Amino acid sequence: IACVNVPRRSRITKLAVDPDHIEELSDLFGESLIISRTEQR
């Protein structure tokens, strides 16, 4: 999974796996994570 480079990347990766947390991540990091997820699909 492509994630934003952050200190707590392992935690972000876990959240990125769970669709329920996508909205939380989008609020924190903007749409960059959503875009990276979309590109992988």
C-alpha positions as CSV (number, residue, x, y, z in Angstrom):
1,I,0.0,0.0,0.0
2,A,1.4,3.4,-1.0
3,C,1.4,5.6,2.1
4,V,2.4,9.1,2.9
5,N,5.9,9.2,4.4
6,V,5.2,9.8,8.1
7,P,6.9,8.8,11.4
8,R,4.0,6.5,12.3
9,R,3.8,4.9,8.9
10,S,3.1,1.4,10.3
11,R,0.0,2.8,12.0
12,I,-1.1,4.7,8.9
13,T,-0.6,1.5,6.9
14,K,-3.0,-0.4,9.2
15,L,-5.6,2.3,8.9
16,A,-5.2,2.4,5.2
17,V,-6.1,-1.3,5.0
18,D,-9.4,-0.6,6.8
19,P,-11.8,1.3,4.5
20,D,-13.7,2.6,7.6
21,H,-10.7,4.7,8.4
22,I,-10.1,6.2,4.9
23,E,-12.2,9.3,5.8
24,E,-10.1,9.9,8.9
25,L,-6.9,9.7,6.9
26,S,-8.3,12.0,4.2
27,D,-9.0,14.5,6.9
28,L,-5.4,14.2,8.3
29,F,-3.4,14.0,5.1
30,G,-5.7,15.4,2.5
31,E,-6.5,13.4,-0.6
32,S,-2.9,12.3,-1.3
33,L,-3.6,8.9,0.4
34,I,-6.9,8.4,-1.4
35,I,-5.1,9.1,-4.7
36,S,-2.4,6.7,-4.0
37,R,-4.9,4.0,-3.1
38,T,-6.9,4.7,-6.3
39,E,-3.8,4.3,-8.4
40,Q,-3.0,0.9,-7.0
41,R,-6.5,-0.5,-7.8
